[in-house]
């Protein structure tokens, strides 16, 4: 099986983290003369990390937390707020 076929198969199985880390894991593994089991372990860890990050992203989106705003983005025009006073505070 060729490299691109393996990556396509991983993506088809929903292993996006493994597919994304494939080139680095294999290249590094070959350079360090690691066994196939060690390279596979690296790929599995990459998949676990990807799924954990995706889970956090999903939960943060579902929480609907308010958007963080800063003072530089606030528009003072046409408001009764004193911009100079606010910025000095």
C-alpha positions in Angstrom: 0.0 0.0 0.0 1.4 3.4 -1.0 1.7 6.4 1.4 -1.2 8.3 -0.1 -3.4 5.2 0.0 -2.6 4.7 3.7 -3.4 8.3 4.5 -6.7 8.1 2.5 -7.6 4.9 4.4 -6.9 6.6 7.8 -9.1 9.6 6.8 -11.8 7.2 5.6 -11.8 5.5 8.9 -12.0 8.8 10.7 -8.4 8.7 12.0 -7.7 12.3 11.1 -5.1 12.8 13.8 -3.2 9.7 12.7 -3.4 10.8 9.1 -2.0 14.3 9.9 0.9 12.9 11.9 1.7 10.1 9.5 4.6 11.7 7.7 6.3 13.1 10.8 5.9 9.8 12.7 7.3 7.7 9.9 10.1 10.0 9.0 11.2 10.5 12.6 10.8 6.8 13.3 13.0 5.8 10.4 15.7 8.3 11.3 15.8 7.1 14.9 15.6 3.4 13.8 12.5 2.8 15.8 10.5 -0.4 15.5 7.1 -0.6 13.7 5.4 -0.9 17.1 7.0 2.3 18.3 6.0 4.2 15.2 2.4 2.8 15.5 2.4 3.9 19.2 3.3 7.4 18.1 0.5 7.4 15.5 -2.0 6.2 18.2 -0.9 8.9 20.6 -1.3 11.5 17.8 -4.9 10.2 17.2 -5.7 10.4 20.9 -4.4 14.0 21.2 -6.4 15.0 18.1 -9.6 13.5 19.5 -9.0 15.2 22.9 -8.5 18.6 21.3 -11.6 18.1 19.1 -13.6 17.2 22.2 -12.5 20.4 23.9 -13.3 22.5 20.8 -16.7 21.0 20.6 -17.5 21.6 24.3 -16.2 25.2 24.2 -18.5 25.8 21.2 -21.5 24.1 22.9 -20.9 26.2 26.0 -21.6 29.4 24.1 -19.4 31.4 26.2 -19.5 35.2 25.6 -16.9 36.5 23.1 -14.0 38.1 24.7 -13.9 41.8 23.8 -11.1 44.3 24.4 -11.2 48.1 24.7 -9.5 48.7 21.4 -12.4 47.1 19.5 -15.1 49.2 21.3 -16.6 52.0 19.2 -17.1 55.2 21.3 -18.7 57.3 18.6 -22.4 58.1 19.0 -22.3 56.9 22.7 -22.5 59.0 25.9 -19.3 57.3 27.2 -16.3 59.4 27.7 -13.5 57.7 25.8 -10.6 59.6 27.5 -11.9 58.8 31.0 -12.4 55.1 30.2 -8.9 54.8 28.7 -7.3 56.6 31.7 -9.0 54.1 34.1 
